[in-house]
């Protein structure tokens, strides 16, 4: 990450605030997820070893939580280049290229994982509203501080 880029810093600030409300899965939860999926991408089946991502089934951008029940191992290609914010079932169907049996097997594996993890955690709307407002205030203050500091350069 380029820490001289204010936009990236503001994004990092928002993420850090969200983690206070919605922490990342623990190391043990991450390991359990990779073991359940036999170290393979939940979408395309590629071997990810221990280096893949933990993708959000329901994107954090639309209220999906970081809870392990909403996370599955994913290769970087599926997570960072292809799925993006698309609904996971639609994306999974596309990745299975019309092979209904493969789609049903992968879907079953994901649903088994979610069932093992307990109920899907949902962040209450009020908590998201407060988080959004706090992030807006923090990033606004950051913008003002950057402007003041830039003014010192002249």
C-alpha positions in Angstrom: 0.0 0.0 0.0 1.2 3.5 -0.9 1.1 5.3 2.4 1.7 8.6 0.6 -1.6 8.3 -1.1 -4.4 10.0 1.0 -7.2 8.0 -0.6 -5.5 4.7 0.3 -4.9 5.9 3.8 -8.5 6.9 4.2 -9.6 3.4 3.0 -7.3 1.9 5.6 -8.7 4.1 8.3 -12.3 2.9 7.4 -11.2 -0.7 7.5 -9.5 -0.3 10.9 -12.7 1.2 12.3 -14.8 -1.6 10.9 -12.4 -4.2 12.4 -13.3 -2.8 15.9 -16.9 -3.8 15.2 -16.4 -6.8 13.0 -13.0 -8.5 13.6 -11.3 -10.8 11.1 -11.4 -14.6 11.6 -8.8 -15.9 14.0 -5.8 -17.9 12.8 -7.5 -21.1 14.0 -10.8 -20.3 12.2 -8.8 -19.6 9.0 -7.0 -22.9 9.3 -10.3 -24.8 9.9 -11.8 -23.1 6.7 -8.8 -24.1 4.6 -8.9 -27.7 6.0 -12.7 -28.0 5.3 -12.1 -27.1 1.7 -9.0 -29.2 1.5 -6.9 -26.1 0.7 -8.8 -25.5 -2.5 -10.7 -22.5 -3.8 -14.4 -22.9 -2.9 -15.3 -21.5 -6.3 -12.9 -23.0 -8.9 -11.3 -25.8 -7.0 -7.7 -24.7 -7.6 -5.2 -25.6 -5.0 -4.5 -22.5 -2.8 -2.2 -24.1 -0.2 -2.1 -21.8 2.7 -1.7 -18.7 0.6 -5.2 -18.1 -0.7 -7.7 -15.4 0.5 -10.7 -15.8 2.7 -13.4 -14.3 0.5 -16.6 -12.9 1.8 -19.6 -14.8 0.5 -21.7 -11.7 1.1 -19.5 -8.7 0.4 -18.6 -6.5 3.3 -19.5 -3.6 1.0 -23.2 -4.6 1.2 -23.2 -5.5 4.9 -21.6 -9.0 4.9 -19.6 -9.6 8.1 -16.1 -10.9 8.7 -17.5 -13.8 10.7 -16.0 -17.1 9.6 -19.5 -18.3 8.5 -19.4 -15.7 5.8 -15.9 -16.5 4.6 -14.5 -19.2 2.3 -11.1 -20.0 0.9 -10.6 -18.5 -2.5 -7.7 -18.3 -5.0 -6.6 -14.8 -5.6 -7.9 -14.8 -9.2 -11.4 -15.6 -8.1 -11.4 -13.2 -5.2 -9.5 -10.3 -6.5 -10.2 -10.3 -10.2 -13.4 -12.2 -10.9 -16.0 -12.4 -8.1 -15.6 -8.9 -6.8 -19.0 -7.9 -5.4 -21.1 -10.4 -7.3 -23.5 -12.7 -5.4 -21.6 -15.9 -4.5 -24.2 -18.4 -5.9 -24.3 -16.6 -9.3 -20.5 -16.5 -9.3 -20.2 -20.2 -8.4 -22.6 -21.2 -11.1 -20.5 -19.2 -13.7 -17.3 -20.9 -12.4 -18.8 -24.3 -12.9 -19.4 -23.6 -16.6 -22.8 -25.3 -16.8 -21.6 -28.5 -15.0 -24.6 -28.9 -12.7 -23.1 -31.7 -10.7 -19.9 -29.7 -10.0 -22.0 -26.7 -9.0 -24.1 -28.8 -6.6 -21.0 -30.4 -5.0 -19.3 -27.0 -4.5 -22.5 -25.4 -3.2 -23.0 -28.3 -0.8 -19.4 -27.9 0.5 -20.0 -24.2 1.1 -23.3 -24.7 2.8 -21.8 -27.5 5.0 -19.1 -25.0 6.0 -21.7 -22.4 6.9 -23.7 -24.9 8.9 -20.6 -25.9 11.0 -19.9 -22.3 11.9 -23.3 -21.5 13.3 -25.7 -18.8 12.3 -24.4 -16.2 9.8 -23.5 -13.2 11.7 -25.2 -10.0 10.7 -24.1 -6.5 11.7 -27.0 -4.5 12.9 -28.1 -1.6 10.7 -27.6 0.9 13.6 -24.1 -0.3 14.2 -23.3 0.1 10.5 -24.8 3.6 10.5 -22.7 4.7 13.5 -19.6 3.1 11.9 -20.2 4.9 8.6 -20.7 8.3 10.4 -17.6 7.8 12.5 -15.6 6.9 9.4 -16.9 10.0 7.6 -15.9 12.2 10.5 -12.4 10.6 10.8 -11.7 10.9 7.1 -13.0 14.4 7.0 -10.6 15.4 9.8 -7.8 13.7 8.0 -8.6 15.7 4.8 -8.4 18.9 6.9 -5.1 17.9 8.4 -3.6 17.1 5.0 -4.7 20.5 3.7 -3.2 22.3 6.7 0.1 20.4 6.3 0.2 21.0 2.5 -0.1 24.7 3.3 3.1 24.6 5.3 5.1 23.5 2.2 4.8 26.9 0.5 
